[in-house]
Amino acid sequence: MKWIKYILLAMLSIFVSCNTNLEYLEPEYLDGSILDGTSTIPDNIKSNFEGIYNIKNGSDTFGDRVAFKWVGDKLIVYGSKFGSYFKLGGGVQDTVFLFEGSWRHMQNVDVGLLRLKISVEDGALDLWNNSVKPGSVKLKGSFGFEDNPNQKELTLEYYRPFSEEAKNSKFLIVAHRGGGRNSDYLGASENTLEMIAMAEELGGNGIEIDVKLSKDNIPFLYHDKNINLRLTQESPIQGPIEDFTFSQLRTFVRLKNGERIPSVKEALEFVLMKTTLRFVWLDMKSTKNAMPFVIPIQQDIMKRTKEMGRDLVVVIGIPNEDKQALFLEYPNSQNIESINEMTVDDVRKTNSYAWGPRWTMGSQTSLVREIHSEGRIAITWTVDQIQFITTFINESEFDGFVTNYPTIVAYYNYAR
Amino acid sequence: MKNGLKKYFVIILLVFLFLSQKHFAQSDIVKGSFFYPVVMEQNEFKHEFSFLLAKLPEDAIEEASAWIYAPLFTYSVKYGLPQGFSLNGYASTNIITFQFRGGPQWGYSFNKVTAAIGFDVAYYYGQLNAFGFNSKVHGWQSYPHLDLGIEFKNFTLTFRGELYYILSMTQKADDLETGVTTTAVAASSFAILIEQPLWKNNFLTIGVNFHFTKAYWPAWAVFPSWERYFFIPEVIIGFVL
């Protein structure tokens, strides 16, 4: 009897204490930065780095080929394998280029550091002289898992520039939940300003964000119905999130990575002023009628967008008939930019800017052409599997899609 | 697992823990157990009904509907063959998914320890109309497993280590084939099971099973696109019929 008690108690304690979620830690250089003392890479040669590269050493981890693209002062490298991407800072020492940063697999939580160098014999002068040719530039260095950047050799060789099709692509890569989900462990919580700030580095040129309405009618960003530990830290308030005023939510709720819940107004202001994102899908997740409170904010942003000459469209999501009825009740709704997820006839009824069918309906080419002929665009959701990402990019006529893996979509879009 | 469900399981475990136990003859303890890998007599037949509840990772399920937490009900049979062999069969369902699994096992006993190796093949089928998608899955899996049982005075203790290979899997959402997998190692699991008399000659099984998997098949609809392994613990409660 004594044994069985011990065994059962051990089983019980193991079961109750086990954590089914992952721990993720951002890697850090423990030996200082190689970029200290370097000068910045001049803006006029940055575009020489962009293009498609073959991976000579390291393809087991990152795949055979990657795309290099500058986003602000970061050189971002997108690969296909597990959604791998590098976020690199760069510097110049004499004529040699040095890069340092982290890498990540988006489809799992493998993460690590890397360091790369382009020496004179590996084509640094070609980059300075705007004379980059296939095979003329090599980046050599090492990478490793977690905090060790020196575990494996890494060599990348310039293969070709972006094609004209890739350079001119207007394809919308709409990053889900502002850039990524909490389950993607990106270091910022989903539906926050911090996540939106990362969206472009992750390869997105658009975002989808989830809209709720507070008790005092302030639209804010949040996905779930309840305050819960999936999205927030321990909080003194519990229950349906829309039962609280915005001030209560700001005071008592911290999101998973410590951020405060942003309002829709703050989020759209941020997109307008701090990013070059071109598309925002407001997914109307509220259980209440949020249209009268969200639409004026959206319309104000659209007005300022036009005044600034900015290429940005913010659309109100219409996911079902109930939301469509609420949208149509709003004065002058036919002139409000929206995305209708239902049928093409519903899109016409709401005079939507875009049609947003779910991806499992397939490429629906004839309907997409109908939509295009009416001056609208078509954005499907949510495409995450590589075989469908390539199919939708290369074979469908959609203008973009929502994805949890913008890094993968960015690679295939640049590799056109 | 939702806190409410976890609470009920803790209560059941504690009730089980403090139940008064009858003193059974050693052979009865072994004979009455189901998962204990005893060498069965030829033509001997045993069957058992169990239910399993898993603690699913929030990363995968997010704010999913209640059905995600539905227990998995399993009816299991064993049939004795000559030379230490037996045939095992299992039919499981959580309403949205059905799995039919079976295969041979060979066991060997020495003193109070029995070891067995076995190989099961399973077919599973699932259908779910939720989240705006009409999704379906079907496929074949194989389960090579190794069992080790130890007899105690009033109960048996069984350890089962299992590999779980997807031989083929086809997923559909609406009319689009969204995933086809062939020959990929999907998972491993390790179970600890205790079996003891509950009343008269009725035996109760209680155990935990720890999965390390990319795709937990009973919740197939929420494991679509990750390339990472999840740790999923399960509680098992069974009644030998």
Contacts between the chains, C-beta under 8 A, distances in Angstrom:
chain1	res1	chain2	res2	distance
A	1	B	21	6.5
A	1	B	154	6.4
A	3	B	152	5.8
A	3	B	155	8.0
A	4	B	17	7.7
A	4	B	152	7.1
A	4	B	154	6.8
A	4	B	155	5.2
A	4	B	194	6.4
A	4	B	196	6.9
A	5	B	17	6.1
A	7	B	157	6.5
A	7	B	192	7.6
A	7	B	194	6.2
A	8	B	13	6.5
A	8	B	16	7.1
A	8	B	17	5.0
A	8	B	194	6.6
A	8	B	206	7.3
A	9	B	17	7.4
A	11	B	13	7.9
A	11	B	192	5.9
A	11	B	194	7.8
A	11	B	206	7.9
A	11	B	207	7.3
A	11	B	208	4.9
A	12	B	10	6.9
A	12	B	13	5.3
A	14	B	208	6.7
A	14	B	233	7.6
A	15	B	55	7.5
A	15	B	208	5.2
A	15	B	233	5.4
A	15	B	235	6.2
A	16	B	6	7.2
A	16	B	10	7.2
A	18	B	55	7.1
A	18	B	210	7.6
A	18	B	231	6.8
A	18	B	233	5.0
A	19	B	231	7.7
A	20	B	55	5.6
A	20	B	56	6.8
A	20	B	57	4.0
A	20	B	58	7.4
A	20	B	230	6.6
A	20	B	231	5.5
A	20	B	232	6.2
A	20	B	233	7.2
A	21	B	57	5.4
A	21	B	58	5.9
A	21	B	59	5.5
A	22	B	59	7.0
A	22	B	228	7.5
A	82	B	227	5.1
A	105	B	227	7.3
A	107	B	225	6.8
A	107	B	226	5.9
A	107	B	227	4.0
A	107	B	228	6.9
A	108	B	226	6.7
A	108	B	227	4.9
A	108	B	228	3.5
A	109	B	228	6.3
A	181	B	62	7.9
A	182	B	59	7.6
A	183	B	58	7.7
A	183	B	59	3.7
A	183	B	60	7.3
A	183	B	62	7.5
A	223	B	62	7.8
A	223	B	63	7.4
A	224	B	62	7.3
A	224	B	63	4.3
A	225	B	63	6.4
A	226	B	63	7.5
A	228	B	63	7.2
A	229	B	58	7.5
A	230	B	58	4.6
A	230	B	62	6.4
A	230	B	63	7.0
A	358	B	132	6.2
A	358	B	133	7.0
A	358	B	174	7.8
A	359	B	176	7.9
A	360	B	133	5.9
A	360	B	173	3.8
A	360	B	174	4.2
A	360	B	175	7.9
A	360	B	176	4.8
A	360	B	178	6.7
A	361	B	174	6.1
A	361	B	176	7.5
A	362	B	174	8.0
A	362	B	175	7.5
A	362	B	176	5.5
A	384	B	224	6.7
A	384	B	225	4.0
A	385	B	178	6.6
A	385	B	179	6.7
A	385	B	224	7.5
A	385	B	225	5.9
A	388	B	178	7.3
A	404	B	225	6.9
A	405	B	225	7.5
